[in-house]
Amino acid sequence: MSQTKWLIAATVPGFERSPLKKLDADPDSVLRLLRRWRSEAIQAGREVRRIVVAYEAGRDGFWLARWLQARAVEAYVIHPSSVAVSREHRRAKTDRLDTLPCERP
């Protein structure tokens, strides 16, 4: 987690696109964005029962999960070293690439 900017990506029911937004590192902005996407999904005729977030963070990222959970958002913190990546080829490591949906066999 950067201390200045956060890249937020989503899979939202009813959206043809996968939204991607760069925000200042502010939890209130993240919560507003999540609620906006939920209202847009509802306007598209989709039911949203819960909001779930998962993000990569080191030892400093758990405060955000607790903050989101206190506001009815299900949050999961993923340690960067626990994400499996192919070691066969060198792989670019960028936040934008990390937000792409993973391919399923």
C-alpha positions as CSV (number, residue, x, y, z in Angstrom):
1,M,0.0,0.0,0.0
2,S,1.4,3.3,-1.0
3,Q,1.1,6.3,1.3
4,T,0.2,8.7,-1.5
5,K,-1.9,6.9,-4.2
6,W,-4.0,3.7,-4.3
7,L,-5.1,1.9,-7.5
8,I,-8.6,0.5,-7.1
9,A,-9.9,-2.1,-9.5
10,A,-13.3,-3.9,-9.4
11,T,-15.5,-6.5,-10.8
12,V,-19.0,-5.0,-10.5
13,P,-22.1,-6.9,-11.5
14,G,-23.9,-5.2,-14.4
15,F,-20.7,-3.5,-15.7
16,E,-19.4,-4.4,-19.1
17,R,-16.1,-2.8,-18.1
18,S,-13.8,-3.5,-15.2
19,P,-13.5,-0.2,-13.5
20,L,-10.0,1.1,-12.5
21,K,-9.5,4.2,-10.5
22,K,-6.4,5.9,-8.9
23,L,-7.2,7.7,-5.7
24,D,-5.4,9.6,-3.0
25,A,-4.5,7.3,-0.1
26,D,-7.7,8.1,1.8
27,P,-10.1,5.4,3.2
28,D,-13.1,7.7,3.0
29,S,-12.5,8.1,-0.8
30,V,-12.3,4.3,-1.2
31,L,-15.6,3.9,0.7
32,R,-17.3,6.5,-1.4
33,L,-16.1,4.9,-4.6
34,L,-17.2,1.4,-3.5
35,R,-20.7,2.7,-2.6
36,R,-20.9,4.6,-5.9
37,W,-20.1,1.4,-7.8
38,R,-22.7,-0.5,-5.8
39,S,-25.4,2.1,-6.6
40,E,-24.5,1.9,-10.3
41,A,-24.8,-1.9,-10.2
42,I,-28.2,-1.5,-8.5
43,Q,-29.3,1.0,-11.2
44,A,-28.2,-1.6,-13.8
45,G,-30.7,-4.0,-12.2
46,R,-28.2,-6.1,-10.3
47,E,-28.6,-7.0,-6.6
48,V,-25.6,-6.3,-4.4
49,R,-25.7,-8.2,-1.1
50,R,-22.2,-7.5,0.0
51,I,-19.0,-5.6,-0.9
52,V,-15.8,-7.6,-0.7
53,V,-12.3,-6.1,-1.1
54,A,-9.0,-7.9,-1.2
55,Y,-5.7,-6.0,-1.4
56,E,-2.0,-6.6,-1.2
57,A,-0.4,-5.1,1.8
58,G,2.6,-5.6,4.1
59,R,2.5,-5.2,7.8
60,D,1.0,-1.7,7.6
61,G,-2.2,-2.7,5.8
62,F,-4.3,-4.3,8.5
63,W,-5.7,-1.0,9.8
64,L,-7.6,-0.4,6.6
65,A,-9.2,-3.9,6.7
66,R,-10.4,-3.2,10.3
67,W,-11.6,0.3,9.2
68,L,-13.6,-1.2,6.2
69,Q,-15.0,-4.0,8.3
70,A,-16.4,-1.5,10.8
71,R,-18.3,0.0,7.8
72,A,-19.8,-3.3,6.6
73,V,-17.2,-4.0,3.9
74,E,-15.7,-7.5,3.9
75,A,-11.9,-7.1,3.7
76,Y,-9.1,-9.5,3.1
77,V,-5.4,-8.5,3.3
78,I,-3.0,-10.5,1.1
79,H,0.7,-10.6,1.9
80,P,2.7,-9.9,-1.3
81,S,4.9,-13.0,-0.9
82,S,1.9,-15.3,-0.7
83,V,0.7,-14.5,-4.3
84,A,1.8,-17.3,-6.6
85,V,3.4,-16.2,-9.9
86,S,5.1,-18.1,-12.7
87,R,8.9,-18.1,-12.3
88,E,9.5,-19.4,-15.8
89,H,9.8,-16.0,-17.3
90,R,10.5,-12.6,-15.9
91,R,7.3,-10.9,-15.2
92,A,6.6,-7.2,-15.0
93,K,5.5,-6.2,-11.5
94,T,3.1,-3.3,-11.7
95,D,-0.1,-2.5,-9.8
96,R,-2.0,-2.2,-13.1
97,L,-1.0,-5.7,-14.2
98,D,-1.9,-7.0,-10.7
99,T,-5.5,-5.7,-11.1
100,L,-6.2,-7.7,-14.2
101,P,-8.5,-10.7,-13.8
102,C,-6.6,-14.0,-13.5
103,E,-7.1,-16.6,-16.2
104,R,-8.8,-19.7,-15.2
105,P,-7.9,-23.1,-16.8
